[in-house]
Amino acid sequence: MMHKPIDINTWNRREIYNHFSQMKMPHYAVAGNIDVTRLLDYKREHHISFYLSFIYLATKCLNDIENFRYRIINGEVVLCDCIHTNFTHKRADEELFHFYTAPFEGTLLEYVRKTAEGMAGQTAFFGGMDPVPNVAYLSCAPNVDATNITNPGIDNPDDAIPRINWANMCCTTAAGYSM
């Protein structure tokens, strides 16, 4: 993982960091609705997974905004060069979901195809890259009409990993995943 240490003493976010780092759970959750019509059209045109396309685009947004690339590693604030993806997935023929960590690289089409290939061969609960702190956690609750979804384990003030969850965007993808 490539990252640059931040000098807290000269950092323009020092006061904000000092204030929120004293809290037991300094996290925010924001819920909203988005229109994914253009993404659905794109996925149909290119015969690719909506789920993986959405993950790629959400992660691209996180990478484009510097504040989402900060992490606290061993008590030190660092700026990561790149945020990768860690997400849940479930095949139609399976009862339980899996976690998969994929490098965020290439174009949308390259990412979707390469990640789908990796997921297809996954047999363990965790798959893909080894665990890294420079990820975003993404998850979907298909067929659920929800406006807010939480994740387990966000009780650590040093946990600066963004979590993106969504619901009620169920579609069948070309790869055969129902998400």
C-alpha atoms as one frame of an Amber mdcrd trajectory, in Angstrom:
protein
   0.000   0.000   0.000   1.325   3.397  -0.939   0.564   6.198   1.487   1.996
   9.490   2.670   2.206  10.290   6.410   0.425  13.512   7.416   2.099  15.968
   9.778  -0.767  16.656  12.200   0.882  19.889  13.415   0.683  21.551   9.989
  -2.416  19.797   8.654  -5.331  22.104   7.803  -7.738  19.503   9.271  -5.873
  19.326  12.611  -8.656  20.880  14.738 -11.363  18.736  13.157  -9.228  15.619
  13.582  -8.416  16.413  17.209 -12.091  17.075  18.003 -13.536  13.942  16.394
 -10.683  11.591  17.317 -11.693  11.947  20.977 -15.145  10.502  20.297 -15.992
   6.847  20.755 -17.746   6.702  17.380 -16.811   9.695  15.195 -18.654   8.400
  12.131 -21.403   9.889  10.007 -24.076   8.097   8.033 -25.865   9.788   5.170
 -28.725   8.182   3.257 -30.164   9.327  -0.025 -31.699   8.238  -3.290 -29.853
   8.245  -6.596 -30.987   7.717 -10.168 -29.099   4.800 -11.744 -30.961   4.749
 -15.060 -27.882   5.623 -17.120 -25.828   2.947 -15.368 -28.527   0.338 -16.045
 -28.516   1.314 -19.723 -24.711   1.101 -19.828 -24.594  -2.311 -18.169 -27.180
  -3.660 -20.613 -25.324  -2.240 -23.591 -22.005  -3.775 -22.492 -23.443  -6.967
 -20.916 -21.675  -6.412 -17.608 -22.569  -6.651 -13.950 -24.563  -3.745 -12.569
 -23.296  -4.565  -9.078 -19.618  -4.453 -10.020 -20.175  -1.368 -12.172 -21.792
   0.436  -9.258 -18.939  -0.617  -6.957 -16.384   0.693  -9.457 -18.130   4.053
  -9.878 -18.679   4.530  -6.135 -15.012   3.744  -5.485 -13.938   6.096  -8.266
 -15.834   8.873  -6.478 -14.090   8.018  -3.209 -10.703   8.077  -4.921 -11.466
  11.432  -6.537 -12.130  13.045  -3.125  -8.925  13.276  -1.072 -10.696  13.253
   2.302 -11.983   9.722   1.665  -8.402   8.465   1.193  -7.222   9.317   4.720
  -6.662   6.435   7.123  -5.289   6.062  10.628  -2.655   3.345  10.618  -0.793
   2.498  13.818  -1.942   5.800  15.356  -0.688   7.864  12.415  -2.844   9.729
   9.884  -1.847   8.837   6.332  -3.095   9.761   2.868  -3.470   6.679   0.676
  -2.705   6.861  -3.027  -5.631   4.622  -3.935  -8.707   3.117  -2.327  -9.511
  -0.465  -3.364 -12.822  -2.301  -3.103 -13.998  -4.770  -0.475 -17.530  -5.971
  -0.963 -19.985  -8.737  -0.256 -21.372 -10.955  -2.980 -23.531 -14.043  -3.269
 -24.010 -16.334  -6.210 -27.570 -17.278  -7.116 -26.855 -20.943  -6.285 -25.475
 -20.187  -2.812 -27.152 -19.519   0.497 -24.389 -17.446   2.142 -22.493 -14.396
   0.966 -18.724 -13.934   0.610 -16.311 -11.014   0.953 -14.082 -10.099  -1.972
 -11.286  -7.512  -2.110 -10.390  -6.285  -5.593  -7.744  -3.822  -6.695  -9.217
  -0.612  -8.041  -7.475  -0.431 -11.387  -8.240  -0.076 -15.063 -11.341   1.193
 -16.771 -14.829   0.307 -15.618 -15.054  -2.499 -18.186 -11.594  -3.865 -17.276
 -12.375  -3.753 -13.550 -15.739  -5.492 -13.953 -14.381  -8.277 -16.142 -11.253
  -8.932 -14.055 -13.140  -8.802 -10.750 -15.934 -11.078 -12.033 -13.308 -13.627
 -13.081 -11.715 -13.529  -9.622 -15.057 -13.863  -7.877 -16.044 -16.832 -10.048
 -13.111 -18.819  -8.690 -13.618 -17.852  -5.057 -14.290 -20.753  -2.706 -13.301
 -19.297   0.694 -15.320 -16.803   2.734 -12.690 -14.098   2.018 -11.257 -13.779
  -1.467  -9.183 -11.568  -3.695  -6.406  -9.367  -2.333  -5.041  -9.768   1.172
  -6.758  -7.441   3.683  -5.543  -3.854   3.368  -6.632  -0.677   5.218  -6.961
   1.358   2.019 -10.323  -0.046   1.004 -13.933   1.012   1.013 -16.540  -1.457
   2.269 -19.454  -1.835  -0.125 -22.532  -3.978   0.226 -25.980  -4.403  -1.231
 -29.237  -5.595   0.289 -31.174  -6.552  -2.847 -34.957  -6.624  -2.710 -34.984
  -4.520   0.447 -36.644  -1.126   0.544 -34.276   0.583   2.988 -33.045   4.127
   3.403 -30.295   3.282   5.883 -28.089   0.220   6.411 -25.378  -0.058   9.053
 -22.243  -2.188   9.217 -20.898  -4.176  12.146 -17.661  -3.135  13.766 -17.555
   0.646  13.313 -17.012   1.250  17.023 -13.295   2.031  16.591 -12.462   5.776
  16.467  -9.393   4.992  14.320 -11.533   3.227  11.717 -11.703   5.669   8.818
 -12.865   3.181   6.192 -15.864   4.471   4.202 -18.878   2.190   4.006 -21.332
   2.358   1.145 -24.512   0.297   1.378 -27.517   0.360  -0.860 -30.816  -1.393
  -1.299 -33.726  -1.740  -3.684 -31.647  -1.785  -6.891 -32.093  -5.425  -7.787
 -31.273  -6.515 -11.310 -29.902  -9.640 -12.963 -26.446  -9.153 -14.427 -24.839
 -10.750 -17.432 -22.519 -12.689 -15.111 -25.545 -14.399 -13.544 -25.366 -12.678
 -10.165 -28.692 -11.471  -8.868 -27.812  -8.084  -7.416
